[in-house]
């Protein structure tokens, strides 16, 4: 078959698959939209991984047009942004870029997409986030009162500071950022899994121990986290100072989640080095520790990033694997 004909046929097939996903989403009333967000990028990832970004642009335009014709405005926005993420990710796979940097790029694009969908779309459709947050605050106060929890005056004051509308707004923004990061990670892993099943010639994903950021980021994250406690006791300000305080709180919460993520990875690798050989056991232990010992996990994340803990765990894992190979031999 002629190469151009094959390219055209493959692109039309993937656009058709993209359209089927949009129609299924519309027929189910958007109930599966959150699930389809992980599937929308995959057709463009497949095409871009095979042919590169230049040949992917016409196919991308077709996916945008079909998302406009087959969906409402919000679903079209989600589909178009996820299709663009698929073009970027597939093009990086085609060019054989560094897998770690590519994953960080996809995470950043997913985060931007989530922020735009939460803030911009809410403004376009007349949703008032501030009113929704105030309603959430009222419901949480009512739930605490009905629970009949006995709290000291100091605990009540701390709870009131946390449940302030501006604090809840910052927590909402941080949760959107965190979900964007998780979504980008899942899109990368799911795309690689499907492409390998389809016999695509792509590089293998890097092991978890290779995801290692610069050491200075751990120090900055810890400093930002300590800054968060001081911002809670500050009185509400006006103008630029209040904007800076809001940015500081958002940055502090993001830093906290950043340290928790790498603390989670550190626990998984520690179990692999010293605990049971099963990877599932390490993940289960890390999840349990994540919910019970968050402060310890956060500090462990700092040591994993900014000290020699990462290299030490890597050596211990290599030593264990060497012992297992000698035992099998």
Protein Blocks (a to p, Z undefined) as FASTA:
>chain_A
ZZklmmmmmmmmmmmmmmmmmmmmmmnnommmmmmmmmmmmmmmmmmmmnojmlmmmmmm
mmmmmmmmmpcfklmmmmmmmmmmmmmmmmmmmnopafklmmmmmmmmmmmmmmmmmmmm
mmmnopafklmmmmmmmmmmmmmmmnopacdfklmmmmmmmmpmklmmmmmmmmmmmmmm
mmmmmmmmmmmmmmmmnopacdddddfklmccdfklmmmmmmmmmmmmmmmmpccdehjl
lmmmmmmmmmmmmmmmmmmmmmmmmmmmmmmmmmcfblklmmmmmmmmmmmmmmlmmmmm
mmmmmmmklmmmmmmmmmmmmmmmmmmZZ
